[in-house]
């Protein structure tokens, strides 16, 4: 059989960092049917060259879009780009090797002003925190000067001296971004100190500058006093006669050939708002700025908690669950967590959540049963078939299967919704109408034709194609002909049925379910509080288990029954058979479902994300006596040959509980800085598989360590003990572990 799909692509092999580059399809294999030669359905996947010379995926995949912009860090690496309709080939003319080049001229591309919730802004409250973000190229690790200054020229009460407000330094990270934060209350205080009591509004600029060969002076980073204003540089030569006209402020020289030399004066230069000569750290290389306005009546922005929205009622902030604020059609058939996930999925896909629930209603006959399997093996909420499941596995690296013997039907609604999103991802940008949304499920090749009412989707009269053996070729024609009889729900012509199903018939059927959905929206809410501040749940005594129903993991990462690998000690093996140390204990936990708790009263000492270990929370126990009392109650004995008991904790020790791989956290870095106190039973977050050493395995778990130092990395057995000494474990030989091990669990940030 001849090849089908993309046969050749082209584009710039040495793109400049920071510049958008378009790659295009230049040819198709001769065996590709004309109707399949659609660039919108082509997947563009980027691979990275590793130290061993191999290329592995970066997980950057885009459907129908061959444009790529390489960031700062890309200049140090080599990549391979491939475009494919069905499967990647890994070689030949379907791939091109790319070596991104550093930008020739370091520059500041743009300056943006953001609210505290990181949305773009231009009008702010006096109580707002302003985020200024500079997007740069070829400036990684360089420091920029951010200056906030007001530009109030109009109206009575203007004071020429109250221009400077504050200054910060920001370092450009590996993505080419530098950020600075300003509290706008300083601007108001400064105006008040100059005698202006009733400002209607205040205009300001944030100017960002980069000085070539700059020497960074830390004592000039921030103006502590809001009344501080750097004086304008004046001439000091005793031979210069006094003049009634003040000398023009001296400005830093612009580097020859720099972006700054090509630009006109900035607003800051026009107003003479320049630093003193002692603060000139070199030649001005580039600058950028952005304007904003502060208004007294503007309400301050609030940072949105995940899964929550914030509204202001009678002057008071009220935080409510997003699943309650959104009138979700068919919402009564879902829990709070499921409704939130539907809304989040729809936001990522750029479509209405009501489209998704209406499609699920039609496909399941209004039951929303994830276990429903039809006679052809199509399974679950949107009836995913064998071919679609295989495509999901190819794109996402999962192991999902449809049909009576598949694992899709064994999932909960919450779990299966993940695969619903995976299925719909290739159609992002096309799900603009209800008809198009449903066509993506029913007849994917027609998604985007929802406004073509008379387009024929199914046709029982189509002449099929045959191969040389006389066998029917199962192509698009075959699907269209076969599907007509299988979908009588779309027969809307009555006696005039002509063997064809049109878009308008499909649109009428899905509209019927959409209209029913409004009457099935949820009205009696019982929202889960997972996104709220840490919560204490009831459990007797001072101790609370780190997870509910604590059990050792039954399976290892590869999905093999090996409970010993989850225990503490030298219980794992390297590829050559030698023993490998495991620094904690793995408690079975389902990602996004099982809560993670503080075990005893303590203080948050660290909340961070690690590329290898994922979300980490470190809690220091306040009273070690309580921990030792818990150990006596448990009386734990090691279960496996290579499991270690660990060091014996003493009352005088500092003891830290270290939680890893969480999907999400309910505590923050600010809590860690403040050493926030938490009680036993405080929810620290939700279990997950975050981090490269956990994501992609078949044994989701909470990795817990108990150590006598905050950071036990690299210190081995000398500072750790077995966490199982403090937890009364239940049996690990349970069906939910068996079911969970059937699927790879991938962390999505």
C-alpha positions as CSV (number, residue, x, y, z in Angstrom):
1,X,0.0,0.0,0.0
2,X,1.4,3.4,-1.0
3,X,2.2,6.0,1.7
4,X,-0.3,8.6,2.6
5,X,0.2,12.0,4.2
6,X,2.9,14.7,4.2
7,X,5.9,13.9,2.1
8,X,7.9,17.1,2.3
9,X,8.2,20.3,4.4
10,X,10.3,23.4,4.2
11,X,11.3,26.5,6.2
12,X,14.2,28.3,7.8
13,X,16.8,25.9,9.2
14,X,18.5,28.6,11.2
15,X,15.7,30.8,12.6
16,X,16.6,33.8,14.9
17,X,15.6,33.6,18.5
18,X,12.5,35.6,19.2
19,X,11.4,35.8,15.6
20,X,8.2,33.9,14.5
21,X,9.1,31.5,11.7
22,X,6.6,29.7,9.4
23,X,7.2,26.2,8.2
24,X,5.1,24.9,5.3
25,X,4.0,21.7,3.5
26,X,5.5,21.5,0.1
27,X,4.3,18.1,-1.1
28,X,2.1,15.1,-0.3
29,X,2.6,11.4,-0.9
30,X,0.9,10.4,-4.2
31,X,-1.4,7.9,-2.4
32,X,-3.0,10.7,-0.2
33,X,-6.6,11.2,-1.2
34,X,-7.4,14.8,-2.2
35,X,-9.9,15.3,0.6
36,X,-7.2,14.4,3.1
37,X,-4.6,16.9,1.8
38,X,-5.7,19.4,4.3
39,X,-3.0,21.4,6.1
40,X,-5.5,22.1,8.9
41,X,-5.3,18.4,10.0
42,X,-1.6,18.1,9.9
43,X,0.3,17.7,13.2
44,X,3.6,19.7,13.6
45,X,5.8,18.1,16.3
46,X,9.1,19.4,17.6
47,X,11.8,17.0,18.7
48,X,15.0,17.9,20.6
49,X,18.5,16.4,20.1
50,X,19.7,14.7,23.3
51,X,23.3,14.1,24.5
52,X,23.3,10.6,23.0
53,X,22.5,12.0,19.6
54,X,18.9,10.8,19.6
55,X,15.9,13.1,19.0
56,X,13.0,12.8,21.5
57,X,9.8,14.8,21.6
58,X,9.5,18.1,23.4
59,X,5.8,17.4,23.6
60,X,5.2,20.6,21.6
61,X,2.6,19.5,19.0
62,X,0.4,21.9,17.0
63,X,-2.4,20.9,14.6
64,X,-2.8,23.0,11.5
65,X,-0.2,25.6,12.6
66,X,3.4,25.4,11.3
67,X,4.6,28.6,13.0
68,X,7.2,28.4,15.7
69,X,9.1,31.0,17.8
70,X,12.2,29.8,19.5
71,X,13.0,31.2,22.9
72,X,16.4,32.2,24.4
73,X,17.3,28.8,25.6
74,X,16.7,27.2,22.2
75,X,19.9,28.8,20.8
76,X,21.9,26.2,22.8
77,X,20.1,23.2,21.3
78,X,19.3,21.5,18.0
79,X,15.8,20.4,17.0
80,X,14.0,18.3,14.5
81,X,10.6,19.4,13.1
82,X,8.2,16.9,11.6
83,X,4.8,17.3,10.0
84,X,2.5,14.3,9.6
85,X,-1.1,13.4,8.9
86,X,-1.0,10.0,10.5
87,X,2.3,8.8,12.0
88,X,5.7,10.5,12.4
89,X,8.4,8.8,10.3
90,X,11.4,10.3,12.1
91,X,13.5,10.7,8.9
92,X,13.4,11.7,5.2
93,X,11.8,14.8,3.7
94,X,9.0,14.9,6.2
95,X,11.5,16.2,8.8
96,X,13.9,19.1,8.8
97,X,16.7,19.8,11.4
98,X,16.7,23.2,12.9
99,X,19.5,25.1,14.7
100,X,18.1,28.3,16.2
101,X,20.5,31.2,16.2
102,X,20.9,33.9,18.9
103,X,19.4,37.2,18.0
104,X,22.2,39.4,16.5
105,X,21.1,42.5,18.4
106,X,20.0,42.3,22.1
107,X,16.8,44.2,22.4
108,X,13.7,44.8,24.4
109,X,10.8,43.8,22.2
110,X,7.9,45.1,24.2
111,X,6.8,46.2,27.7
112,X,3.4,45.1,29.1
113,X,1.5,46.2,32.2
114,X,-0.4,43.5,34.0
115,X,-2.8,43.3,36.9
116,X,-2.0,41.0,39.8
117,X,-4.0,38.2,38.2
118,X,-1.6,38.5,35.2
119,X,-4.2,39.8,32.8
120,X,-3.2,42.8,30.7
121,X,-4.2,46.2,32.1
122,X,-4.2,49.9,31.3
123,X,-6.5,51.4,34.0
124,X,-5.6,50.6,37.6
125,X,-6.8,51.2,41.2
126,X,-4.7,53.1,43.8
127,X,-4.7,49.8,45.7
128,X,-3.4,47.7,42.8
129,X,-0.1,45.9,42.6
130,X,1.3,46.6,39.1
131,X,3.3,44.0,37.3
132,X,5.6,45.3,34.5
133,X,6.9,42.7,32.1
134,X,9.5,43.2,29.5
135,X,9.9,40.7,26.6
136,X,13.5,40.6,25.4
137,X,15.8,38.7,23.1
138,X,19.5,37.9,23.6
139,X,19.4,39.4,27.1
140,X,19.3,36.3,29.2
141,X,20.6,36.9,32.8
142,X,21.1,40.6,32.1
143,X,19.6,43.1,34.5
144,X,17.1,45.8,33.4
145,X,16.1,49.0,35.2
146,X,12.3,49.4,35.6
147,X,11.3,53.0,36.4
148,X,7.7,54.0,37.5
149,X,7.0,57.7,37.1
150,X,3.9,59.8,36.8
151,X,3.1,62.1,33.9
152,X,0.4,64.3,35.2
153,X,0.7,67.5,33.1
154,X,-2.9,68.7,33.1
155,X,-5.1,70.4,35.6
156,X,-4.6,72.5,38.7
157,X,-2.2,71.3,41.4
158,X,0.5,69.9,39.0
159,X,3.9,69.8,40.6
160,X,6.9,69.4,38.3
161,X,8.9,67.7,40.9
162,X,6.6,64.8,41.7
163,X,7.5,62.8,38.6
164,X,9.7,60.0,40.0
165,X,7.8,57.3,41.9
166,X,9.9,54.1,42.2
167,X,12.6,52.0,40.6
168,X,13.3,48.3,40.5
169,X,15.7,45.9,38.8
170,X,14.6,42.8,37.0
171,X,16.7,40.0,35.6
172,X,15.9,38.5,32.2
173,X,15.1,34.8,32.6
174,X,15.8,32.0,30.1
175,X,12.5,32.7,28.4
176,X,13.6,36.2,27.7
177,X,11.3,37.8,30.3
178,X,12.0,40.2,33.1
179,X,9.4,41.3,35.6
180,X,9.1,44.0,38.3
181,X,6.3,44.8,40.8
182,X,5.2,48.2,41.9
183,X,2.6,49.2,44.5
184,X,0.7,52.1,43.0
185,X,-0.2,53.5,46.5
186,X,3.3,55.1,46.4
187,X,2.2,57.3,43.6
188,X,-0.8,58.5,45.5
189,X,1.3,59.2,48.6
190,X,3.7,61.2,46.6
191,X,1.0,63.4,45.1
192,X,-0.5,64.0,48.5
193,X,2.9,65.0,49.9
194,X,3.0,67.7,47.2
195,X,-0.4,69.2,48.2
196,X,-2.7,67.7,45.6
197,X,-5.7,66.5,47.7
198,X,-8.2,65.4,45.1
199,X,-6.6,64.0,42.0
200,X,-9.1,62.8,39.4
201,X,-6.7,60.5,37.9
202,X,-3.0,59.9,37.5
203,X,-1.2,59.0,34.3
204,X,2.0,57.1,34.6
205,X,4.7,55.3,32.5
206,X,6.9,52.4,33.2
207,X,10.2,52.7,31.3
208,X,12.5,49.7,31.0
209,X,16.1,50.3,30.1
210,X,19.2,48.1,29.4
211,X,22.6,49.7,29.9
212,X,25.5,48.0,28.0
213,X,28.4,47.0,30.4
214,X,26.3,48.2,33.3
215,X,27.7,48.0,36.8
216,X,24.9,47.1,39.1
217,X,24.6,49.4,42.2
218,X,22.4,47.6,44.8
219,X,22.0,50.7,46.9
220,X,20.0,52.4,44.1
221,X,17.7,49.5,43.4
222,X,14.6,50.8,45.3
223,X,13.6,54.2,46.7
224,X,12.5,53.3,50.2
225,X,11.1,56.8,50.8
226,X,8.1,57.6,48.7
227,X,9.1,61.3,48.9
228,X,12.5,60.6,47.3
229,X,13.1,62.2,43.9
230,X,16.5,62.2,42.2
231,X,17.6,65.7,41.6
232,X,18.0,66.9,38.0
233,X,21.7,67.0,37.0
234,X,23.0,70.6,37.2
235,X,26.3,72.0,35.8
236,X,28.9,72.4,38.5
237,X,31.7,74.3,36.8
238,X,32.6,77.5,38.8
239,X,33.5,79.3,35.6
240,X,30.0,78.9,34.1
241,X,28.0,82.1,34.7
242,X,24.5,81.7,36.3
243,X,21.7,81.7,33.9
244,X,18.0,82.2,34.3
245,X,17.5,79.1,32.1
246,X,18.4,75.8,33.8
247,X,20.7,73.5,32.0
248,X,19.2,70.7,30.1
249,X,19.5,67.4,32.0
250,X,22.4,65.3,31.0
251,X,21.3,62.0,29.5
252,X,23.2,58.7,29.3
253,X,24.9,58.3,25.9
254,X,23.2,55.9,23.5
255,X,25.5,53.1,22.2
256,X,26.4,53.4,18.6
257,X,24.4,50.9,16.4
258,X,22.1,50.0,19.3
259,X,18.3,49.8,19.1
260,X,18.2,52.8,21.4
261,X,20.2,54.9,18.8
262,X,17.5,54.1,16.3
263,X,14.6,55.3,18.5
264,X,13.4,58.8,19.3
265,X,13.6,60.1,22.9
266,X,11.5,58.2,25.4
267,X,8.8,60.0,27.4
268,X,11.2,59.7,30.3
269,X,14.0,61.6,28.4
270,X,11.5,64.2,27.2
271,X,10.6,65.0,30.8
272,X,14.2,65.0,31.9
273,X,13.5,62.2,34.4
274,X,17.1,60.9,34.4
275,X,19.2,59.3,37.1
276,X,22.2,61.2,38.6
277,X,25.5,60.9,36.9
278,X,26.6,58.5,39.6
279,X,23.9,56.1,38.5
280,X,25.0,56.0,34.8
281,X,26.2,52.5,34.5
282,X,27.2,52.6,30.9
283,X,25.8,53.4,27.5
284,X,22.0,53.1,27.0
285,X,21.5,50.1,24.7
286,X,17.8,49.8,24.4
287,X,14.6,50.9,26.1
288,X,10.9,50.3,26.0
289,X,7.9,51.7,27.9
290,X,4.2,51.4,28.5
291,X,1.6,53.8,29.7
292,X,-1.2,53.4,32.2
293,X,-3.8,55.3,34.2
294,X,-4.7,55.2,37.9
295,X,-8.4,56.2,38.7
296,X,-9.8,56.5,42.2
297,X,-13.0,54.7,41.3
298,X,-11.3,51.7,39.7
299,X,-11.7,48.5,41.7
300,X,-8.5,46.7,42.5
301,X,-7.8,43.4,40.7
302,X,-7.8,40.2,42.8
303,X,-5.6,37.2,42.1
304,X,-8.0,34.4,41.2
305,X,-7.6,31.1,43.2
306,X,-7.6,28.0,40.9
307,X,-11.2,26.9,40.3
308,X,-12.5,30.1,41.8
309,X,-13.8,33.5,40.7
310,X,-13.8,36.6,42.8
311,X,-16.6,39.1,42.7
312,X,-17.2,42.3,44.7
313,X,-20.6,42.6,46.5
314,X,-21.4,45.7,48.6
315,X,-17.7,46.5,48.7
316,X,-16.7,43.1,50.0
317,X,-14.8,40.5,48.1
318,X,-16.8,37.2,47.8
319,X,-15.0,34.1,46.5
320,X,-17.3,31.5,44.9
321,X,-16.7,28.3,43.1
322,X,-16.5,28.7,39.3
323,X,-18.8,25.7,38.8
324,X,-21.5,27.7,40.7
325,X,-21.0,30.9,38.9
326,X,-21.3,29.3,35.5
327,X,-24.8,28.1,34.6
328,X,-23.7,24.9,33.0
329,X,-26.2,23.1,30.8
330,X,-26.8,19.5,32.0
331,X,-24.8,20.5,35.1
332,X,-27.0,18.5,37.5
333,X,-25.5,15.3,36.1
334,X,-22.0,16.3,37.3
335,X,-20.2,16.9,40.6
336,X,-18.5,20.1,41.4
337,X,-15.1,18.8,40.4
338,X,-16.5,17.4,37.2
339,X,-18.2,20.7,36.3
340,X,-15.0,22.6,37.0
341,X,-13.1,20.3,34.8
342,X,-15.6,20.7,32.0
343,X,-15.3,24.4,32.2
344,X,-11.5,24.3,32.3
345,X,-11.4,21.9,29.3
346,X,-13.7,24.2,27.3
347,X,-11.6,27.3,28.1
348,X,-8.5,25.5,26.8
349,X,-10.4,24.4,23.6
350,X,-11.9,27.8,23.1
351,X,-15.5,26.7,23.0
352,X,-18.7,26.9,25.2
353,X,-18.8,24.3,28.0
354,X,-22.5,23.8,27.1
355,X,-21.5,22.4,23.7
356,X,-19.5,19.7,25.4
357,X,-22.2,18.7,27.9
358,X,-24.8,18.7,25.1
359,X,-22.7,16.5,23.0
360,X,-22.2,14.1,25.9
361,X,-25.9,14.1,26.5
362,X,-26.6,13.1,22.8
363,X,-23.9,10.4,22.8
364,X,-25.0,8.8,26.0
365,X,-28.8,9.3,25.6
366,X,-28.8,11.6,28.5
367,X,-27.3,9.1,31.0
368,X,-23.8,10.6,31.1
369,X,-22.6,7.1,31.8
370,X,-18.8,6.8,31.2
371,X,-19.2,3.0,31.0
372,X,-21.7,2.9,28.1
373,X,-20.4,0.8,25.1
374,X,-22.4,0.5,21.9
375,X,-22.6,-2.5,19.6
376,X,-19.6,-1.2,17.5
377,X,-17.4,-0.7,20.6
378,X,-17.6,3.1,20.8
379,X,-17.2,3.9,24.5
380,X,-18.0,6.5,27.1
381,X,-19.1,10.1,27.3
382,X,-18.4,11.0,23.7
383,X,-18.3,7.4,22.3
384,X,-14.6,7.1,21.6
385,X,-13.8,4.3,19.2
386,X,-10.8,2.0,18.7
387,X,-9.2,4.2,16.0
388,X,-9.7,7.4,18.0
389,X,-8.2,5.7,21.1
390,X,-5.2,4.7,19.1
391,X,-4.8,8.3,17.9
392,X,-4.9,9.6,21.4
393,X,-2.3,7.1,22.5
394,X,0.0,8.1,19.6
395,X,-0.3,11.8,20.3
396,X,-0.3,11.8,24.1
397,X,1.7,8.6,25.0
398,X,-1.2,7.1,26.9
399,X,-2.6,3.5,26.8
400,X,-6.3,4.0,26.6
401,X,-8.5,1.3,24.9
402,X,-12.2,1.3,23.8
403,X,-14.8,-1.5,23.6
404,X,-16.1,-4.0,26.1
405,X,-12.7,-5.2,27.1
406,X,-11.1,-1.7,27.1
407,X,-10.1,0.5,30.1
408,X,-12.1,3.5,29.1
409,X,-15.4,2.0,30.4
410,X,-13.8,1.5,33.8
411,X,-13.0,5.1,34.4
412,X,-15.0,7.6,36.4
413,X,-16.4,10.6,34.6
414,X,-13.7,12.8,36.0
415,X,-11.0,10.5,34.7
416,X,-12.6,10.0,31.3
417,X,-13.0,13.8,30.8
418,X,-9.2,13.9,30.4
419,X,-9.4,11.7,27.3
420,X,-12.4,13.6,26.0
421,X,-10.1,16.7,26.0
422,X,-7.3,14.7,24.4
423,X,-9.7,13.6,21.6
424,X,-10.9,17.2,21.0
425,X,-7.5,18.9,21.1
426,X,-6.8,18.6,17.3
427,X,-10.0,20.6,16.6
428,X,-9.1,23.6,18.7
429,X,-10.1,26.7,16.8
430,X,-12.8,25.0,14.9
431,X,-15.3,24.4,17.6
432,X,-17.0,27.7,17.1
433,X,-20.6,26.5,16.6
434,X,-22.7,23.8,18.2
435,X,-22.8,21.9,14.9
436,X,-19.1,22.0,14.4
437,X,-18.5,20.8,17.9
438,X,-20.6,17.7,17.3
439,X,-19.2,17.1,13.9
440,X,-15.7,16.8,15.5
441,X,-17.2,13.8,17.3
442,X,-19.5,12.4,14.7
443,X,-17.5,13.0,11.4
444,X,-14.2,14.7,12.2
445,X,-13.3,15.4,8.6
446,X,-16.3,17.7,8.4
447,X,-15.6,19.8,11.5
448,X,-15.5,23.4,10.2
449,X,-18.5,22.9,7.9
450,X,-21.1,23.4,10.5
451,X,-22.4,26.5,8.6
452,X,-22.8,24.6,5.3
453,X,-26.4,23.4,5.9
454,X,-26.6,21.3,2.8
455,X,-23.2,19.6,3.0
456,X,-23.7,15.8,2.8
457,X,-22.1,14.1,5.8
458,X,-23.5,10.5,5.2
459,X,-24.6,9.0,1.9
460,X,-25.7,5.4,1.6
461,X,-25.6,5.7,-2.2
462,X,-21.8,6.4,-2.5
463,X,-19.8,4.1,-4.8
464,X,-17.0,2.5,-2.8
465,X,-13.4,2.0,-3.7
466,X,-11.9,-1.5,-4.0
467,X,-8.3,-2.8,-4.0
468,X,-6.9,-5.3,-6.5
469,X,-8.2,-8.2,-4.4
470,X,-11.7,-6.9,-4.7
471,X,-11.8,-5.8,-1.1
472,X,-13.5,-2.6,0.0
473,X,-11.1,0.1,0.9
474,X,-12.1,1.5,4.3
475,X,-11.6,5.2,3.4
476,X,-13.8,8.3,4.0
477,X,-16.3,7.1,1.4
478,X,-16.7,3.9,3.2
479,X,-17.3,5.7,6.5
480,X,-19.9,8.0,5.0
481,X,-21.8,5.2,3.3
482,X,-21.8,2.9,6.4
483,X,-22.7,5.6,8.9
484,X,-25.9,6.5,7.2
485,X,-27.8,3.4,8.4
486,X,-26.1,3.5,11.8
487,X,-27.4,7.0,12.6
488,X,-31.2,7.0,12.2
489,X,-31.5,9.8,14.8
490,X,-30.6,12.2,12.0
491,X,-33.4,11.2,9.6
492,X,-35.3,14.5,9.7
493,X,-36.8,14.4,6.2
494,X,-39.5,11.8,7.1
495,X,-41.0,10.3,3.9
496,X,-38.6,12.3,1.8
497,X,-35.5,10.5,3.1
498,X,-33.1,10.1,0.2
499,X,-30.3,8.2,1.8
500,X,-28.3,11.2,2.7
501,X,-27.7,13.0,6.0
502,X,-27.1,16.7,5.8
503,X,-25.4,19.1,8.2
504,X,-28.8,20.8,8.9
505,X,-30.2,17.4,10.1
506,X,-27.2,16.9,12.5
507,X,-27.5,20.5,13.7
508,X,-31.2,20.0,14.5
509,X,-30.5,16.9,16.6
510,X,-27.7,18.4,18.7
511,X,-29.7,21.6,19.1
512,X,-32.5,19.5,20.6
513,X,-30.2,18.2,23.3
514,X,-28.7,21.7,23.8
515,X,-32.1,23.1,24.4
516,X,-32.9,20.4,27.0
517,X,-29.7,21.2,28.8
518,X,-30.8,24.5,30.2
519,X,-33.6,22.8,32.2
520,X,-31.0,20.4,33.6
521,X,-28.5,23.0,34.9
522,X,-27.6,22.6,38.6
523,X,-29.6,24.6,41.1
524,X,-28.7,23.0,44.5
525,X,-24.9,23.4,44.8
526,X,-22.7,21.4,47.1
527,X,-19.3,22.7,46.0
528,X,-16.1,21.0,47.0
529,X,-13.6,23.3,48.7
530,X,-10.4,22.0,47.1
531,X,-9.4,25.4,45.8
532,X,-10.0,27.2,49.1
533,X,-7.4,27.9,51.8
534,X,-6.1,24.9,53.7
535,X,-8.9,23.0,55.5
536,X,-8.9,20.8,58.6
537,X,-10.8,17.6,58.4
538,X,-12.0,15.5,61.3
539,X,-9.7,12.7,62.6
540,X,-9.3,11.7,66.2
541,X,-6.2,12.6,68.1
542,X,-3.2,14.9,67.2
543,X,-2.2,12.8,64.3
544,X,-3.7,12.8,60.7
545,X,-2.6,10.3,58.1
546,X,-0.9,11.9,55.1
547,X,-3.6,10.5,52.8
548,X,-7.0,8.9,53.5
549,X,-6.9,5.1,53.5
550,X,-3.1,4.9,53.5
551,X,-1.6,2.0,51.6
552,X,1.6,1.0,50.0
553,X,1.7,1.1,46.2
554,X,1.2,-2.4,44.8
555,X,2.7,-1.6,41.4
556,X,5.9,-0.1,40.2
557,X,6.4,2.6,37.6
558,X,6.2,0.1,34.7
559,X,2.9,-1.4,35.9
560,X,4.3,-4.6,37.3
561,X,3.2,-5.9,40.7
562,X,6.1,-5.0,43.0
563,X,5.1,-3.4,46.3
564,X,8.7,-3.6,47.6
565,X,9.7,-0.8,45.2
566,X,7.5,1.7,47.0
567,X,9.1,1.1,50.4
568,X,11.9,3.0,52.1
569,X,15.5,1.6,51.6
570,X,17.5,-0.3,49.1
571,X,14.4,-1.8,47.6
572,X,14.9,-1.0,43.9
573,X,17.3,-2.3,41.2
574,X,19.5,-0.6,38.6
575,X,19.6,-2.0,35.1
576,X,22.7,-4.1,36.0
577,X,20.9,-5.7,39.0
578,X,22.6,-3.6,41.7
579,X,20.5,-2.2,44.5
580,X,19.1,1.3,44.3
581,X,18.1,3.5,47.2
582,X,14.6,4.9,47.5
583,X,14.5,7.9,49.9
584,X,10.8,7.8,50.9
585,X,7.7,5.8,51.1
586,X,5.1,5.7,48.2
587,X,1.5,5.9,49.4
588,X,-1.1,4.9,46.7
589,X,-3.0,8.1,45.7
590,X,-5.2,9.0,42.7
591,X,-4.1,12.2,41.0
592,X,-6.4,15.1,41.5
593,X,-8.7,13.1,43.7
594,X,-6.9,12.2,46.9
595,X,-6.0,14.9,49.3
596,X,-2.7,15.3,51.0
597,X,-2.6,16.3,54.7
598,X,-0.3,17.7,57.3
599,X,0.2,14.9,59.8
600,X,0.9,17.0,62.9
601,X,0.9,20.6,63.9
602,X,3.8,22.3,62.2
603,X,5.0,25.1,60.0
604,X,5.3,25.4,56.2
605,X,8.9,25.7,55.3
606,X,8.9,25.3,51.6
607,X,6.5,25.2,48.6
608,X,8.2,24.8,45.2
609,X,8.0,23.1,41.9
610,X,10.9,20.9,40.7
611,X,11.2,19.5,37.1
612,X,12.1,16.1,38.5
613,X,10.1,15.8,41.7
614,X,7.1,18.1,40.8
615,X,5.3,20.0,43.4
616,X,7.0,19.7,46.8
617,X,5.8,20.8,50.2
618,X,8.1,20.7,53.3
619,X,6.5,21.0,56.8
620,X,8.5,21.2,60.0
621,X,6.9,19.4,63.0
622,X,6.4,21.6,66.1
623,X,6.3,18.9,68.8
624,X,8.4,15.8,68.1
625,X,6.9,14.1,71.2
626,X,3.6,13.8,69.4
627,X,5.4,12.1,66.5
628,X,7.2,9.6,68.8
629,X,3.9,8.9,70.5
630,X,2.4,8.1,67.1
631,X,5.3,5.8,66.3
632,X,4.5,3.7,69.5
633,X,0.9,3.4,68.5
634,X,1.8,2.0,65.1
635,X,4.6,-0.4,66.0
636,X,5.6,-0.8,62.4
637,X,7.8,-3.7,61.3
638,X,9.5,-3.7,57.9
639,X,7.8,-5.9,55.3
640,X,10.4,-6.6,52.7
641,X,14.0,-7.8,52.6
642,X,15.7,-4.6,51.5
643,X,13.4,-2.2,53.3
644,X,15.1,-0.1,56.0
645,X,13.7,1.0,59.3
646,X,15.7,4.3,59.1
647,X,17.3,6.4,61.8
648,X,15.6,6.7,65.2
649,X,14.1,10.1,65.7
650,X,14.9,11.9,69.0
651,X,12.9,14.5,70.9
652,X,15.7,17.0,70.3
653,X,15.7,16.5,66.5
654,X,14.2,18.9,64.0
655,X,11.8,16.8,61.9
656,X,10.5,17.6,58.4
657,X,7.8,15.9,56.5
658,X,8.6,16.2,52.7
659,X,5.7,15.6,50.3
660,X,6.4,15.2,46.5
661,X,4.7,14.8,43.1
662,X,1.5,16.7,44.1
663,X,-0.8,17.7,41.3
664,X,-1.7,21.0,43.0
665,X,-1.0,22.8,46.2
666,X,-3.2,24.6,48.6
667,X,-0.3,26.4,50.3
668,X,1.9,29.0,48.7
669,X,5.5,30.2,48.6
670,X,4.3,33.2,50.7
671,X,3.1,30.7,53.3
672,X,6.6,29.2,53.4
673,X,8.3,32.6,53.7
674,X,5.9,33.4,56.6
675,X,6.4,29.9,58.2
676,X,2.6,29.6,58.2
677,X,1.3,27.3,61.0
678,X,-0.8,24.3,60.0
679,X,-2.7,21.9,62.1
680,X,-2.9,18.1,61.7
681,X,-5.4,17.5,59.0
682,X,-4.7,20.7,57.1
683,X,-5.1,20.0,53.3
684,X,-1.8,20.8,51.7
685,X,-2.9,19.9,48.2
686,X,-3.9,17.1,45.9
687,X,-1.9,14.0,45.1
688,X,-0.5,13.8,41.6
689,X,2.3,12.6,39.3
690,X,4.1,15.9,38.7
691,X,7.8,15.8,37.9
692,X,9.7,13.7,35.4
693,X,10.4,10.8,37.7
694,X,6.6,10.3,38.4
695,X,4.8,11.3,35.3
696,X,4.1,8.6,32.7
697,X,4.0,5.7,35.2
698,X,1.3,3.3,36.2
699,X,1.7,3.7,40.0
700,X,0.4,7.1,41.0
701,X,1.4,7.9,44.5
702,X,2.4,10.4,47.2
703,X,6.1,10.2,47.8
704,X,6.7,11.1,51.5
705,X,10.0,11.5,53.2
706,X,10.7,12.1,56.9
707,X,14.1,13.8,57.5
708,X,16.0,15.7,60.2
709,X,17.0,18.4,57.7
710,X,15.0,20.7,55.5
711,X,16.8,19.5,52.3
712,X,17.8,15.9,52.5
713,X,18.9,15.6,48.9
714,X,22.2,13.8,48.6
715,X,22.4,13.0,52.3
716,X,21.1,9.4,52.0
717,X,20.2,7.3,55.0
718,X,22.0,9.5,57.6
719,X,19.2,12.0,57.9
720,X,16.1,9.9,57.0
721,X,13.7,7.4,58.6
722,X,11.0,5.2,57.2
723,X,7.7,7.2,57.0
724,X,5.8,3.9,57.5
725,X,6.9,3.9,61.2
726,X,4.2,6.5,61.8
727,X,1.3,5.4,59.6
728,X,-1.0,2.4,60.2
729,X,-1.2,0.9,56.8
730,X,-4.2,-0.8,55.2
731,X,-3.9,-3.7,52.7
732,X,-2.5,-2.7,49.3
733,X,-4.0,-5.6,47.5
734,X,-7.1,-3.8,46.3
735,X,-9.1,-3.6,43.0
736,X,-8.7,0.2,42.7
737,X,-4.9,-0.2,42.5
738,X,-5.3,-2.9,39.9
739,X,-7.6,-0.7,37.8
740,X,-5.4,2.4,38.2
741,X,-2.3,0.5,37.0
742,X,-4.0,-0.2,33.6
743,X,-3.3,3.4,32.6
744,X,-0.3,5.6,32.3
745,X,-0.7,8.8,34.4
746,X,0.6,11.9,32.7
747,X,1.1,15.2,34.5
748,X,-0.2,18.3,32.7
749,X,1.0,21.6,34.1
